[in-house]
Amino acid sequence: MRPDAAEPYLRFLTTLTPAGVGQLDRYCTPDVHFRDPFHDTVGIEAYRRVLIAMYEAMEIEEFRSEEHTSELQSQSTISYAV
């Protein structure tokens, strides 16, 4: 992820709703790598399935950004709390 793309993606995540999961490809590349304590996926469809499953399994009120760092042009880390 380009450093300048991290902010729009972060705004997308912090306002995400189940209906918005379909817009994921506007903010992520096809080879997005998503990792949390329960998942380690590569690919936008795999990431989309994780988000859909999270909404189905939990009552998610919001994603809150806890930390955001852009370390490399191709990598950005966003820590979040649910």
N, C-alpha and C positions, 0 to 999 in steps of 0.2 A: 504494500500500500504506500502510495506516495504520501509524504508528510502533509501536503496540502489537501489530501483526500480524507485524512483522519477526522478532521472536525465535522464535515458533513455526515460521515458515517456515525460518529458519536451522537450527533443530533438525531439521526435516524434511530439509533438504538434506544436512546432515552425517551423517544416518543413512540416506540414500536407497539403495535397492537397485533392481534392475530390476523387481522385483515391486511396489515402492512407487510407481512412476511413475504408476500408475492413480489414486493418491490426490492427485495434483497439484491438482485442483480444490477440495480442502479448504483449500488454502493460497494459491491465486492467484485473481484475478478473471478472468473470461472474456477481458478485453482486456489481459492481462499482456504486458509488453514485455520480451523477453529479448534481451540483446546480449552477445556475446563476440567475440573476434577473428575468428571464422569465421561467425557467424550474427547476424542482426538480424531477429528475428521479433516479430510481434504476434499474440496469440491463444493461448489455452491449448492448442489442438490442435497448433499449430505448435511450441510450446515442448515439448510432450510428444514430438513426433516427433524433435526435436533430442536430447532426453535418451535416447530409445530408441536413436537412431543412435550416440550417444556410447558407450553400453554395448555395442553390437554391434561397434563399431570398435576400442575400447580396453579394456584391463584396468583398470578403475577400482576401486581399493581403497577410496577414500573421498573425499569432498569435504571440504576443510578451509577454514574461514573465515579469510581473511587480513585482512579489513577489513570493517567494517559501519558504515554511516552512514545515518541517517534525516534527509534534508534537508528534505523537505516532507511534509505529511500524505499526499500522493498518490504519493510517490516514495521508494524506498529503494534503496540501492546495496549490493550484497554482492559483494565480490571473493573469488574462491576459487582454490585450487590443486588440481589433480587428481594 
